[in-house]
């Protein structure tokens, strides 16, 4: 994936709070009740590991705590910067994703992405980097600790790459689209299980990510997306499937506790979005087979 060198990046869509620390709040961790709390409050990519318990948050933990935030506006100006720096690349992806959905959704409201380090306070409560990237409907903001991309490779076994990173962001903005359309309200209390409302919501966000990918070049920010890029995105989607995460963490798979869908399903719905380029083909709530 490469950006058009002359594309003008809009850093106003990204809030850089790296190194600023967070505040005390809800105790969140991986697994058990902790994982369920995460699902109830945040719409996350799906990387909370089972079997971990909960840990209270503390102020100023995490790498880089106490350091001043970087100045994205001075370092991320063009597509050339996005081709050279990871944080600028995410700015470019955010710009592209929102440019696409802004043309597709009537009354679309831009949602900022906030970079943070270690932990962060949100309208949905406090969260640590351990929950992975997430969208908070309470403040309509996407949150990500960029160290997650290293975790995606080292902990979850994904190959990584620029488009794998873009898939993560596009998935979270899929949740923003769902919130604007009121789709997230359809989940109700149906939060766990292989065909639950939560899983259907997550798979639809994967499909929406694929739809954006099909039109990414048309937004003017991205110059090229190759088949190798799409393969990297599919690999990332598989890495955060419920079955794969559970098997790696506990050696067994419990379909009744799924909240995001299997690796195969996540790949399938991303591919549907990418191949059709049509958000209307992403109706996971009416699908008999996920």
Secondary structure, 3 states (H helix, E strand, C coil): CEECCCCECCHHHEEEECCCCCCCCCCCCCCHHHHHHHHHHCEECCCCCCCCCCCCCCCCCCCCCCCCCCCHHHHCCEHHHHCCCHHHHHHHHHHHHHHHHHHHCCCCCCCCEEEECCEEEECCEEEEHHHCCEEECCCCEEEECCCHHHHHHHCCCCCCCHHHHHHHHHHHHHHHHHHHHCHHHHCCCCCCCCCCHHHHHHHHHHHHHHHHHHHHHHHCCEEECCHHHHHHHHHHHHHCCHHHHHHHHHCCCCHHHCCCCCHHHHHHHHHHHHHHCCHHHHCCCCCCCC
